[in-house]
Amino acid sequence: MSEIVVARFPDPAKAEAARMALAKLGRTYQIEPEDIELVRRGTDGNVEIMPEVNIRLAHVIGGAIWGAVLGVVFLVPVIGAAVGSAAGFLTGRFTDVGLRDAYLRDVGHQIAPGEAAVALLARRVDPGALAETVRRFGGKVIRSSLSGRRADQIRTVTAADARGAEKASLRDQPELA
């Protein structure tokens, strides 16, 4: 079962550094991330979601490549690339993989203007490594679907005062395929 952990950071630079450190934990197999998103709330109150991978761009590039390949078969590679790019753009626009944007916007509205949060959706989490990473960048866990001893371990390392922590619900998320 997947776990959701959301940590708040005092500024976007620290949140970005924490996201990069979490990605590094994924490469060393201390966590198995499915999605790591950065949510930033500007001083004007607007919420901006910054995904780790730009899905739309990936779809456009993939569509252009496949369109060009099919276009070569019909001797019109440029038209094939254009049609493939358009199809990739449309599929990328309507694709929401990992953490839902509505969930992330809700997280963004719960942090103060000028702050940022990192949301992690992972199959497996090493609570000690996660807690140390969040603490090292001055963060505090505000939502977690971890339960029992694992959640206590993260809260103990990241902050002595866990009153602001809210239980994240996997029911707010799409079914993972």
OpenMM code with the backbone's topology and positions (N, CA, C; nanometers):
from openmm import Vec3, app, unit

residues = "MET SER GLU ILE VAL VAL ALA ARG PHE PRO ASP PRO ALA LYS ALA GLU ALA ALA ARG MET ALA LEU ALA LYS LEU GLY ARG THR TYR GLN ILE GLU PRO GLU ASP ILE GLU LEU VAL ARG ARG GLY THR ASP GLY ASN VAL GLU ILE MET PRO GLU VAL ASN ILE ARG LEU ALA HIS VAL ILE GLY GLY ALA ILE TRP GLY ALA VAL LEU GLY VAL VAL PHE LEU VAL PRO VAL ILE GLY ALA ALA VAL GLY SER ALA ALA GLY PHE LEU THR GLY ARG PHE THR ASP VAL GLY LEU ARG ASP ALA TYR LEU ARG ASP VAL GLY HIS GLN ILE ALA PRO GLY GLU ALA ALA VAL ALA LEU LEU ALA ARG ARG VAL ASP PRO GLY ALA LEU ALA GLU THR VAL ARG ARG PHE GLY GLY LYS VAL ILE ARG SER SER LEU SER GLY ARG ARG ALA ASP GLN ILE ARG THR VAL THR ALA ALA ASP ALA ARG GLY ALA GLU LYS ALA SER LEU ARG ASP GLN PRO GLU LEU ALA".split()
positions = [
    Vec3(0.0837, -0.1179, 0.0000),
    Vec3(0.0000, 0.0000, 0.0000),
    Vec3(0.0881, 0.1241, 0.0000),
    Vec3(0.0468, 0.2230, -0.0748),
    Vec3(0.1242, 0.3459, -0.0856),
    Vec3(0.1020, 0.4360, 0.0348),
    Vec3(0.2030, 0.5153, 0.0638),
    Vec3(0.1990, 0.6094, 0.1757),
    Vec3(0.2092, 0.7513, 0.1220),
    Vec3(0.1448, 0.8458, 0.1904),
    Vec3(0.1547, 0.9868, 0.1560),
    Vec3(0.2151, 1.0591, 0.2752),
    Vec3(0.3174, 1.1394, 0.2494),
    Vec3(0.3768, 1.2231, 0.3527),
    Vec3(0.3929, 1.3627, 0.2927),
    Vec3(0.3421, 1.4638, 0.3642),
    Vec3(0.3544, 1.6026, 0.3206),
    Vec3(0.4302, 1.6783, 0.4285),
    Vec3(0.5354, 1.7480, 0.3869),
    Vec3(0.6165, 1.8264, 0.4806),
    Vec3(0.6176, 1.9723, 0.4363),
    Vec3(0.6033, 2.0616, 0.5329),
    Vec3(0.6042, 2.2066, 0.5082),
    Vec3(0.7452, 2.2591, 0.5335),
    Vec3(0.7877, 2.3543, 0.4488),
    Vec3(0.9205, 2.4151, 0.4613),
    Vec3(0.9059, 2.5667, 0.4621),
    Vec3(0.9999, 2.6376, 0.5270),
    Vec3(0.9866, 2.7828, 0.5402),
    Vec3(0.9998, 2.8600, 0.4090),
    Vec3(1.0689, 2.8024, 0.3103),
    Vec3(1.0805, 2.8721, 0.1821),
    Vec3(1.0957, 2.7704, 0.0691),
    Vec3(1.0666, 2.8117, -0.0549),
    Vec3(1.0721, 2.7187, -0.1684),
    Vec3(1.2116, 2.6608, -0.1952),
    Vec3(1.3167, 2.7346, -0.1659),
    Vec3(1.4517, 2.6836, -0.1906),
    Vec3(1.4816, 2.5616, -0.1036),
    Vec3(1.4429, 2.5681, 0.0227),
    Vec3(1.4644, 2.4534, 0.1120),
    Vec3(1.3756, 2.3359, 0.0709),
    Vec3(1.2545, 2.3658, 0.0260),
    Vec3(1.1643, 2.2598, -0.0190),
    Vec3(1.2211, 2.1908, -0.1431),
    Vec3(1.2757, 2.2676, -0.2356),
    Vec3(1.3362, 2.2091, -0.3562),
    Vec3(1.4574, 2.1243, -0.3195),
    Vec3(1.5382, 2.1704, -0.2271),
    Vec3(1.6537, 2.0922, -0.1817),
    Vec3(1.6075, 1.9622, -0.1154),
    Vec3(1.4993, 1.9695, -0.0379),
    Vec3(1.4458, 1.8492, 0.0264),
    Vec3(1.3910, 1.7529, -0.0783),
    Vec3(1.3246, 1.8061, -0.1812),
    Vec3(1.2718, 1.7186, -0.2869),
    Vec3(1.3861, 1.6462, -0.3569),
    Vec3(1.4945, 1.7167, -0.3836),
    Vec3(1.6101, 1.6534, -0.4483),
    Vec3(1.6719, 1.5465, -0.3574),
    Vec3(1.6754, 1.5749, -0.2274),
    Vec3(1.7291, 1.4767, -0.1324),
    Vec3(1.6383, 1.3536, -0.1251),
    Vec3(1.5068, 1.3740, -0.1319),
    Vec3(1.4145, 1.2601, -0.1319),
    Vec3(1.4309, 1.1765, -0.2589),
    Vec3(1.4518, 1.2427, -0.3719),
    Vec3(1.4767, 1.1691, -0.4961),
    Vec3(1.6047, 1.0868, -0.4841),
    Vec3(1.7046, 1.1431, -0.4164),
    Vec3(1.8300, 1.0702, -0.3948),
    Vec3(1.8064, 0.9481, -0.3053),
    Vec3(1.7196, 0.9630, -0.2042),
    Vec3(1.6847, 0.8481, -0.1193),
    Vec3(1.6196, 0.7381, -0.2035),
    Vec3(1.5446, 0.7794, -0.3055),
    Vec3(1.4835, 0.6817, -0.3955),
    Vec3(1.5875, 0.6063, -0.4760),
    Vec3(1.6940, 0.6751, -0.5151),
    Vec3(1.7998, 0.6088, -0.5920),
    Vec3(1.8819, 0.5139, -0.5055),
    Vec3(1.8840, 0.5369, -0.3737),
    Vec3(1.9559, 0.4469, -0.2833),
    Vec3(1.8620, 0.3442, -0.2187),
    Vec3(1.7360, 0.3418, -0.2639),
    Vec3(1.6353, 0.2437, -0.2218),
    Vec3(1.5954, 0.2547, -0.0755),
    Vec3(1.6140, 0.3732, -0.0152),
    Vec3(1.5648, 0.3924, 0.1209),
    Vec3(1.4157, 0.4244, 0.1193),
    Vec3(1.3692, 0.4791, 0.0098),
    Vec3(1.2264, 0.4945, -0.0144),
    Vec3(1.2001, 0.4507, -0.1580),
    Vec3(1.0750, 0.4170, -0.1889),
    Vec3(1.0363, 0.3841, -0.3257),
    Vec3(0.9316, 0.4854, -0.3694),
    Vec3(0.9761, 0.6014, -0.4201),
    Vec3(0.8807, 0.7070, -0.4543),
    Vec3(0.8030, 0.6761, -0.5819),
    Vec3(0.6746, 0.7078, -0.5793),
    Vec3(0.5921, 0.7031, -0.6992),
    Vec3(0.5767, 0.8439, -0.7544),
    Vec3(0.5723, 0.9428, -0.6659),
    Vec3(0.5554, 1.0819, -0.7061),
    Vec3(0.6099, 1.1715, -0.5955),
    Vec3(0.6840, 1.2744, -0.6359),
    Vec3(0.7329, 1.3756, -0.5422),
    Vec3(0.6984, 1.5107, -0.6039),
    Vec3(0.6107, 1.5848, -0.5388),
    Vec3(0.5656, 1.7133, -0.5929),
    Vec3(0.5991, 1.8254, -0.4957),
    Vec3(0.6293, 1.9411, -0.5511),
    Vec3(0.6553, 2.0595, -0.4717),
    Vec3(0.5362, 2.1533, -0.4890),
    Vec3(0.4831, 2.2025, -0.3785),
    Vec3(0.3712, 2.2962, -0.3805),
    Vec3(0.4209, 2.4257, -0.3180),
    Vec3(0.4043, 2.5335, -0.3914),
    Vec3(0.4530, 2.6627, -0.3438),
    Vec3(0.3356, 2.7598, -0.3377),
    Vec3(0.3303, 2.8350, -0.2286),
    Vec3(0.2275, 2.9387, -0.2160),
    Vec3(0.2972, 3.0734, -0.2180),
    Vec3(0.2637, 3.1532, -0.3191),
    Vec3(0.3254, 3.2836, -0.3348),
    Vec3(0.2774, 3.3814, -0.2296),
    Vec3(0.3453, 3.4944, -0.2218),
    Vec3(0.3064, 3.5968, -0.1250),
    Vec3(0.1698, 3.6560, -0.1589),
    Vec3(0.1257, 3.6410, -0.2851),
    Vec3(-0.0067, 3.6874, -0.3249),
    Vec3(-0.1155, 3.5843, -0.2941),
    Vec3(-0.0766, 3.4668, -0.2426),
    Vec3(-0.1724, 3.3638, -0.2049),
    Vec3(-0.1977, 3.2595, -0.3119),
    Vec3(-0.1424, 3.2771, -0.4317),
    Vec3(-0.1613, 3.1794, -0.5387),
    Vec3(-0.0800, 3.0535, -0.5109),
    Vec3(-0.1409, 2.9383, -0.5418),
    Vec3(-0.0762, 2.8096, -0.5200),
    Vec3(-0.0214, 2.7604, -0.6537),
    Vec3(0.1058, 2.7208, -0.6531),
    Vec3(0.1704, 2.6692, -0.7737),
    Vec3(0.2196, 2.5280, -0.7457),
    Vec3(0.1836, 2.4353, -0.8337),
    Vec3(0.2275, 2.2964, -0.8216),
    Vec3(0.3415, 2.2749, -0.9198),
    Vec3(0.4525, 2.2245, -0.8683),
    Vec3(0.5705, 2.2036, -0.9508),
    Vec3(0.6051, 2.0547, -0.9500),
    Vec3(0.5579, 1.9787, -1.0516),
    Vec3(0.5860, 1.8348, -1.0545),
    Vec3(0.7323, 1.8060, -1.0811),
    Vec3(0.7741, 1.6885, -1.0401),
    Vec3(0.9134, 1.6480, -1.0614),
    Vec3(0.9399, 1.6259, -1.2103),
    Vec3(0.8420, 1.5713, -1.2808),
    Vec3(0.8534, 1.5451, -1.4240),
    Vec3(0.7378, 1.6150, -1.4940),
    Vec3(0.7690, 1.6894, -1.6001),
    Vec3(0.6655, 1.7576, -1.6765),
    Vec3(0.6000, 1.6568, -1.7705),
    Vec3(0.4856, 1.6030, -1.7292),
    Vec3(0.4157, 1.4992, -1.8057),
    Vec3(0.3722, 1.5519, -1.9419),
    Vec3(0.3248, 1.6751, -1.9464),
    Vec3(0.2772, 1.7306, -2.0738),
    Vec3(0.3898, 1.7359, -2.1761),
    Vec3(0.5050, 1.7850, -2.1342),
    Vec3(0.6183, 1.7942, -2.2256),
    Vec3(0.6621, 1.6554, -2.2713),
    Vec3(0.6640, 1.5600, -2.1805),
    Vec3(0.7017, 1.4239, -2.2167),
    Vec3(0.6058, 1.3659, -2.3209),
    Vec3(0.4764, 1.3933, -2.3060),
    Vec3(0.3777, 1.3453, -2.4027),
    Vec3(0.3968, 1.4131, -2.5386),
    Vec3(0.4242, 1.5425, -2.5386),
    Vec3(0.4454, 1.6149, -2.6649),
    Vec3(0.5674, 1.5597, -2.7376),
    Vec3(0.6768, 1.5404, -2.6658),
    Vec3(0.7987, 1.4890, -2.7285),
    Vec3(0.7778, 1.3465, -2.7801),
    Vec3(0.7167, 1.2636, -2.6978),
    Vec3(0.6892, 1.1262, -2.7403),
    Vec3(0.5960, 1.1220, -2.8607),
    Vec3(0.4935, 1.2062, -2.8609),
    Vec3(0.4022, 1.2119, -2.9755),
    Vec3(0.4720, 1.2581, -3.1015),
    Vec3(0.5616, 1.3561, -3.0877),
    Vec3(0.6360, 1.4055, -3.2049),
    Vec3(0.7259, 1.2961, -3.2628),
    Vec3(0.7909, 1.2218, -3.1762),
    Vec3(0.8800, 1.1148, -3.2241),
    Vec3(0.7997, 1.0068, -3.2955),
    Vec3(0.6923, 0.9591, -3.2300),
    Vec3(0.6114, 0.8549, -3.2941),
    Vec3(0.5424, 0.9060, -3.4200),
    Vec3(0.4996, 1.0318, -3.4190),
    Vec3(0.4391, 1.0889, -3.5386),
    Vec3(0.5380, 1.0977, -3.6538),
    Vec3(0.6619, 1.1352, -3.6228),
    Vec3(0.7642, 1.1429, -3.7269),
    Vec3(0.7963, 1.0042, -3.7824),
    Vec3(0.8031, 0.9045, -3.6938),
    Vec3(0.8312, 0.7681, -3.7396),
    Vec3(0.7195, 0.7199, -3.8316),
    Vec3(0.5946, 0.7400, -3.7906),
    Vec3(0.4827, 0.6996, -3.8767),
    Vec3(0.4763, 0.7862, -4.0018),
    Vec3(0.5153, 0.9133, -3.9895),
    Vec3(0.5181, 1.0009, -4.1056),
    Vec3(0.6184, 0.9567, -4.2100),
    Vec3(0.7297, 0.8995, -4.1674),
    Vec3(0.8296, 0.8488, -4.2617),
    Vec3(0.7697, 0.7367, -4.3459),
    Vec3(0.6878, 0.6546, -4.2852),
    Vec3(0.6232, 0.5451, -4.3579),
    Vec3(0.5377, 0.6010, -4.4716),
    Vec3(0.4688, 0.7114, -4.4472),
    Vec3(0.3808, 0.7715, -4.5479),
    Vec3(0.4482, 0.8872, -4.6224),
    Vec3(0.5794, 0.9014, -4.6042),
    Vec3(0.6608, 1.0022, -4.6724),
    Vec3(0.6240, 1.1458, -4.6369),
    Vec3(0.5715, 1.1679, -4.5179),
    Vec3(0.5423, 1.3036, -4.4682),
    Vec3(0.5836, 1.3141, -4.3209),
    Vec3(0.7139, 1.3066, -4.2915),
    Vec3(0.7569, 1.3040, -4.1518),
    Vec3(0.7262, 1.4327, -4.0748),
    Vec3(0.7300, 1.5480, -4.1423),
    Vec3(0.7039, 1.6737, -4.0727),
    Vec3(0.5576, 1.6818, -4.0300),
    Vec3(0.4688, 1.6433, -4.1188),
    Vec3(0.3257, 1.6442, -4.0844),
    Vec3(0.2974, 1.5404, -3.9761),
    Vec3(0.3610, 1.4252, -3.9852),
    Vec3(0.3446, 1.3222, -3.8830),
    Vec3(0.3918, 1.3698, -3.7470),
    Vec3(0.5056, 1.4421, -3.7442),
    Vec3(0.5574, 1.4949, -3.6174),
    Vec3(0.4616, 1.5992, -3.5596),
    Vec3(0.4042, 1.6832, -3.6456),
    Vec3(0.3106, 1.7861, -3.5993),
    Vec3(0.1837, 1.7225, -3.5427),
    Vec3(0.1301, 1.6251, -3.6140),
    Vec3(0.0084, 1.5572, -3.5656),
    Vec3(0.0388, 1.4810, -3.4364),
    Vec3(0.1542, 1.4161, -3.4293),
    Vec3(0.1936, 1.3435, -3.3082),
    Vec3(0.2117, 1.4365, -3.1896),
    Vec3(0.2700, 1.5552, -3.2145),
    Vec3(0.2861, 1.6533, -3.1068),
    Vec3(0.1516, 1.6996, -3.0540),
    Vec3(0.0588, 1.7265, -3.1449),
    Vec3(-0.0750, 1.7709, -3.1037),
    Vec3(-0.1453, 1.6617, -3.0234),
    Vec3(-0.1348, 1.5380, -3.0691),
    Vec3(-0.1971, 1.4274, -2.9952),
    Vec3(-0.1307, 1.4105, -2.8591),
    Vec3(0.0014, 1.4234, -2.8543),
    Vec3(0.0724, 1.4136, -2.7265),
    Vec3(0.0335, 1.5245, -2.6313),
    Vec3(0.0160, 1.6459, -2.6832),
    Vec3(-0.0263, 1.7581, -2.5993),
    Vec3(-0.1627, 1.7306, -2.5378),
    Vec3(-0.2563, 1.6807, -2.6192),
    Vec3(-0.3912, 1.6539, -2.5679),
    Vec3(-0.3909, 1.5431, -2.4629),
    Vec3(-0.3174, 1.4365, -2.4878),
    Vec3(-0.3148, 1.3288, -2.3878),
    Vec3(-0.2428, 1.3726, -2.2613),
    Vec3(-0.1363, 1.4525, -2.2759),
    Vec3(-0.0638, 1.5019, -2.1591),
    Vec3(-0.1462, 1.5986, -2.0760),
    Vec3(-0.2288, 1.6760, -2.1428),
    Vec3(-0.3109, 1.7744, -2.0722),
    Vec3(-0.4143, 1.7094, -1.9813),
    Vec3(-0.4659, 1.5952, -2.0234),
    Vec3(-0.5712, 1.5303, -1.9466),
    Vec3(-0.5201, 1.4159, -1.8597),
    Vec3(-0.3888, 1.4040, -1.8471),
    Vec3(-0.3293, 1.2995, -1.7646),
    Vec3(-0.2901, 1.3568, -1.6291),
    Vec3(-0.3376, 1.2968, -1.5215),
    Vec3(-0.3004, 1.3376, -1.3863),
    Vec3(-0.2498, 1.2131, -1.3149),
    Vec3(-0.1195, 1.1960, -1.3139),
    Vec3(-0.0568, 1.0761, -1.2593),
    Vec3(-0.0068, 1.1053, -1.1188),
    Vec3(-0.0143, 1.0071, -1.0311),
    Vec3(0.0391, 1.0243, -0.8962),
    Vec3(-0.0576, 1.0996, -0.8063),
    Vec3(-0.0065, 1.1993, -0.7371),
    Vec3(-0.0882, 1.2787, -0.6463),
    Vec3(-0.1810, 1.3697, -0.7271),
    Vec3(-0.3060, 1.3737, -0.6901),
    Vec3(-0.4027, 1.4572, -0.7617),
    Vec3(-0.3736, 1.6049, -0.7401),
    Vec3(-0.3955, 1.6829, -0.8451),
    Vec3(-0.3736, 1.8273, -0.8364),
    Vec3(-0.4664, 1.8922, -0.7345),
    Vec3(-0.5900, 1.8435, -0.7230),
    Vec3(-0.6838, 1.9007, -0.6256),
    Vec3(-0.6327, 1.8798, -0.4828),
    Vec3(-0.5767, 1.7644, -0.4553),
    Vec3(-0.5190, 1.7357, -0.3237),
    Vec3(-0.4022, 1.8299, -0.2962),
    Vec3(-0.3167, 1.8497, -0.3968),
    Vec3(-0.2001, 1.9362, -0.3798),
    Vec3(-0.2417, 2.0823, -0.3626),
    Vec3(-0.3468, 2.1259, -0.4301),
    Vec3(-0.3962, 2.2632, -0.4119),
    Vec3(-0.4494, 2.2815, -0.2697),
    Vec3(-0.5136, 2.1786, -0.2152),
    Vec3(-0.5609, 2.1836, -0.0770),
    Vec3(-0.4431, 2.1983, 0.0182),
    Vec3(-0.3359, 2.1251, -0.0079),
    Vec3(-0.2143, 2.1376, 0.0732),
    Vec3(-0.1597, 2.2792, 0.0616),
    Vec3(-0.1578, 2.3331, -0.0601),
    Vec3(-0.1065, 2.4676, -0.0822),
    Vec3(-0.1832, 2.5745, -0.0075),
    Vec3(-0.3138, 2.5553, 0.0074),
    Vec3(-0.3936, 2.6532, 0.0800),
    Vec3(-0.3759, 2.6415, 0.2316),
    Vec3(-0.3167, 2.5321, 0.2782),
    Vec3(-0.2947, 2.5138, 0.4214),
    Vec3(-0.1597, 2.5665, 0.4688),
    Vec3(-0.0729, 2.6005, 0.3754),
    Vec3(0.0554, 2.6575, 0.4152),
    Vec3(0.0486, 2.8094, 0.4034),
    Vec3(0.1344, 2.8769, 0.4756),
    Vec3(0.1344, 3.0234, 0.4774),
    Vec3(0.1937, 3.0783, 0.3474),
    Vec3(0.1542, 3.1990, 0.3086),
    Vec3(0.2156, 3.2610, 0.1906),
    Vec3(0.3675, 3.2715, 0.2072),
    Vec3(0.4399, 3.2369, 0.1003),
    Vec3(0.5855, 3.2379, 0.1038),
    Vec3(0.6458, 3.1035, 0.1417),
    Vec3(0.5643, 3.0121, 0.1930),
    Vec3(0.6132, 2.8791, 0.2297),
    Vec3(0.5961, 2.7828, 0.1132),
    Vec3(0.6519, 2.6647, 0.1303),
    Vec3(0.6392, 2.5590, 0.0307),
    Vec3(0.6240, 2.4259, 0.1024),
    Vec3(0.5730, 2.3276, 0.0300),
    Vec3(0.5569, 2.1936, 0.0856),
    Vec3(0.6017, 2.0917, -0.0177),
    Vec3(0.6490, 1.9788, 0.0312),
    Vec3(0.6841, 1.8668, -0.0544),
    Vec3(0.5902, 1.7524, -0.0197),
    Vec3(0.5241, 1.7008, -0.1230),
    Vec3(0.4323, 1.5879, -0.1056),
    Vec3(0.4963, 1.4643, -0.1669),
    Vec3(0.5023, 1.3586, -0.0906),
    Vec3(0.5648, 1.2333, -0.1335),
    Vec3(0.4602, 1.1233, -0.1342),
    Vec3(0.4483, 1.0556, -0.2461),
    Vec3(0.3673, 0.9350, -0.2574),
    Vec3(0.4658, 0.8223, -0.2826),
    Vec3(0.4728, 0.7254, -0.1915),
    Vec3(0.5745, 0.6202, -0.2011),
    Vec3(0.5163, 0.4844, -0.1676),
    Vec3(0.5706, 0.3824, -0.2332),
    Vec3(0.5296, 0.2451, -0.2041),
    Vec3(0.5876, 0.1977, -0.0711),
    Vec3(0.7115, 0.2398, -0.0439),
    Vec3(0.7797, 0.1983, 0.0781),
    Vec3(0.8576, 0.3174, 0.1295),
    Vec3(0.8560, 0.3359, 0.2621),
    Vec3(0.9230, 0.4499, 0.3240),
    Vec3(1.0056, 0.4020, 0.4421),
    Vec3(1.1303, 0.4461, 0.4481),
    Vec3(1.2132, 0.4267, 0.5664),
    Vec3(1.1899, 0.5504, 0.6530),
    Vec3(1.1125, 0.5389, 0.7620),
    Vec3(1.0761, 0.6567, 0.8403),
    Vec3(1.1958, 0.7345, 0.8932),
    Vec3(1.3009, 0.6657, 0.9319),
    Vec3(1.4184, 0.7345, 0.9849),
    Vec3(1.4857, 0.8212, 0.8803),
    Vec3(1.5052, 0.7662, 0.7608),
    Vec3(1.5697, 0.8422, 0.6535),
    Vec3(1.4819, 0.9586, 0.6095),
    Vec3(1.3519, 0.9355, 0.6016),
    Vec3(1.2591, 1.0423, 0.5627),
    Vec3(1.2585, 1.1535, 0.6671),
    Vec3(1.2495, 1.1166, 0.7924),
    Vec3(1.2461, 1.2151, 0.9001),
    Vec3(1.3748, 1.2963, 0.9051),
    Vec3(1.4876, 1.2309, 0.8872),
    Vec3(1.6160, 1.3013, 0.8888),
    Vec3(1.6253, 1.4002, 0.7738),
    Vec3(1.5762, 1.3625, 0.6577),
    Vec3(1.5792, 1.4526, 0.5418),
    Vec3(1.4915, 1.5744, 0.5656),
    Vec3(1.3721, 1.5528, 0.6162),
    Vec3(1.2810, 1.6642, 0.6429),
    Vec3(1.3398, 1.7564, 0.7489),
    Vec3(1.3945, 1.7014, 0.8551),
    Vec3(1.4530, 1.7813, 0.9628),
    Vec3(1.5743, 1.8606, 0.9158),
    Vec3(1.6576, 1.7981, 0.8336),
    Vec3(1.7808, 1.8627, 0.7860),
    Vec3(1.7519, 1.9913, 0.7082),
    Vec3(1.6379, 1.9978, 0.6407),
    Vec3(1.6042, 2.1167, 0.5623),
    Vec3(1.5041, 2.2073, 0.6335),
    Vec3(1.4838, 2.1846, 0.7619),
    Vec3(1.3987, 2.2733, 0.8420),
    Vec3(1.2500, 2.2533, 0.8203),
    Vec3(1.2106, 2.1346, 0.7786),
    Vec3(1.0703, 2.1070, 0.7511),
    Vec3(0.9969, 2.0459, 0.8679),
    Vec3(0.8669, 2.0376, 0.8527),
    Vec3(0.7812, 1.9758, 0.9533),
    Vec3(0.6723, 1.8972, 0.8810),
    Vec3(0.6513, 1.7732, 0.9224),
    Vec3(0.5484, 1.6901, 0.8610),
    Vec3(0.4117, 1.7442, 0.9022),
    Vec3(0.3274, 1.7751, 0.8015),
    Vec3(0.1941, 1.8280, 0.8312),
    Vec3(0.0837, 1.7280, 0.7993),
    Vec3(0.1114, 1.6308, 0.7129),
    Vec3(0.0166, 1.5241, 0.6819),
    Vec3(0.0942, 1.3950, 0.6620),
    Vec3(0.0338, 1.2853, 0.7048),
    Vec3(0.0990, 1.1564, 0.6867),
    Vec3(-0.0045, 1.0459, 0.6908),
    Vec3(0.0080, 0.9499, 0.5994),
    Vec3(-0.0795, 0.8335, 0.6047),
    Vec3(-0.0118, 0.7183, 0.6773),
    Vec3(0.1112, 0.7406, 0.7236),
    Vec3(0.1797, 0.6391, 0.8022),
    Vec3(0.1064, 0.6227, 0.9346),
    Vec3(0.1091, 0.5027, 0.9865),
    Vec3(0.0374, 0.4803, 1.1121),
    Vec3(0.1290, 0.4135, 1.2137),
    Vec3(0.0873, 0.4213, 1.3369),
    Vec3(0.1556, 0.3525, 1.4448),
    Vec3(0.2970, 0.3996, 1.4712),
    Vec3(0.3847, 0.3052, 1.4915),
    Vec3(0.5231, 0.3317, 1.5294),
    Vec3(0.5983, 0.4091, 1.4215),
    Vec3(0.5668, 0.3830, 1.2940),
    Vec3(0.6369, 0.4513, 1.1844),
    Vec3(0.6047, 0.6005, 1.1855),
    Vec3(0.4802, 0.6367, 1.2087),
    Vec3(0.4432, 0.7785, 1.2140),
    Vec3(0.5050, 0.8447, 1.3357),
    Vec3(0.5067, 0.7741, 1.4492),
    Vec3(0.5668, 0.8290, 1.5701),
    Vec3(0.7160, 0.8557, 1.5503),
    Vec3(0.7826, 0.7673, 1.4774),
    Vec3(0.9251, 0.7847, 1.4534),
    Vec3(0.9502, 0.9117, 1.3714),
    Vec3(0.8696, 0.9374, 1.2708),
    Vec3(0.8868, 1.0591, 1.1897),
    Vec3(0.8572, 1.1821, 1.2731),
    Vec3(0.7475, 1.1815, 1.3467),
    Vec3(0.7117, 1.2986, 1.4279),
    Vec3(0.8167, 1.3283, 1.5333),
    Vec3(0.8728, 1.2243, 1.5951),
    Vec3(0.9735, 1.2441, 1.6992),
    Vec3(1.0974, 1.3111, 1.6433),
    Vec3(1.1409, 1.2705, 1.5273),
    Vec3(1.2626, 1.3266, 1.4693),
    Vec3(1.2385, 1.4662, 1.4139),
    Vec3(1.1238, 1.4895, 1.3472),
    Vec3(1.1041, 1.6173, 1.2787),
    Vec3(1.0617, 1.7297, 1.3710),
    Vec3(0.9782, 1.7019, 1.4704),
    Vec3(0.9322, 1.8101, 1.5570),
    Vec3(0.8814, 1.7528, 1.6880),
    Vec3(0.9108, 1.8238, 1.7959),
    Vec3(0.8598, 1.7805, 1.9258),
    Vec3(0.7114, 1.8101, 1.9369),
    Vec3(0.6637, 1.9113, 1.8654),
    Vec3(0.5233, 1.9504, 1.8695),
    Vec3(0.4546, 1.9071, 1.7415),
    Vec3(0.3754, 1.8006, 1.7462),
    Vec3(0.3078, 1.7482, 1.6268),
    Vec3(0.1601, 1.7854, 1.6260),
    Vec3(0.1222, 1.8896, 1.7006),
    Vec3(-0.0194, 1.9259, 1.7066),
    Vec3(-0.0763, 1.9632, 1.5711),
    Vec3(0.0033, 2.0213, 1.4806),
    Vec3(-0.0462, 2.0648, 1.3508),
    Vec3(-0.0524, 1.9536, 1.2479),
    Vec3(-0.0059, 1.8341, 1.2826),
    Vec3(-0.0058, 1.7248, 1.1860),
    Vec3(-0.1477, 1.6760, 1.1616),
    Vec3(-0.1790, 1.6569, 1.0349),
    Vec3(-0.3113, 1.6113, 0.9957),
    Vec3(-0.2959, 1.4772, 0.9256),
    Vec3(-0.3881, 1.3870, 0.9487),
    Vec3(-0.3835, 1.2556, 0.8871),
    Vec3(-0.4200, 1.2672, 0.7397),
    Vec3(-0.3324, 1.2226, 0.6504),
    Vec3(-0.3617, 1.2217, 0.5076),
    Vec3(-0.4454, 1.0989, 0.4772),
    Vec3(-0.5303, 1.1111, 0.3813),
    Vec3(-0.6182, 1.0012, 0.3472),
    Vec3(-0.5902, 0.9544, 0.2057),
    Vec3(-0.5719, 0.8257, 0.1899),
    Vec3(-0.5530, 0.7713, 0.0563),
    Vec3(-0.6841, 0.7724, -0.0214),
    Vec3(-0.7960, 0.7940, 0.0458),
    Vec3(-0.9244, 0.8028, -0.0245),
    Vec3(-0.9309, 0.9253, -0.1135),
    Vec3(-0.8497, 1.0274, -0.0856),
    Vec3(-0.8468, 1.1485, -0.1679),
    Vec3(-0.7667, 1.1268, -0.2948),
    Vec3(-0.7078, 1.0107, -0.3096),
    Vec3(-0.6179, 0.9867, -0.4209),
    Vec3(-0.6816, 0.8927, -0.5216),
    Vec3(-0.6323, 0.8970, -0.6465),
    Vec3(-0.6823, 0.8049, -0.7480),
    Vec3(-0.6284, 0.6653, -0.7221),
    Vec3(-0.6966, 0.5667, -0.7755),
    Vec3(-0.6458, 0.4306, -0.7692),
    Vec3(-0.5223, 0.4228, -0.8561),
    Vec3(-0.4182, 0.3611, -0.8066),
    Vec3(-0.2949, 0.3503, -0.8826),
    Vec3(-0.3026, 0.2276, -0.9714),
    Vec3(-0.2684, 0.2461, -1.0956),
    Vec3(-0.2766, 0.1348, -1.1906),
    Vec3(-0.1405, 0.0778, -1.2177),
] * unit.nanometer
topology = app.Topology()
chain = topology.addChain("A")
for resn in residues:
    res = topology.addResidue(resn, chain)
    for name in ("N", "CA", "C"):
        topology.addAtom(name, app.Element.getBySymbol(name[0]), res)
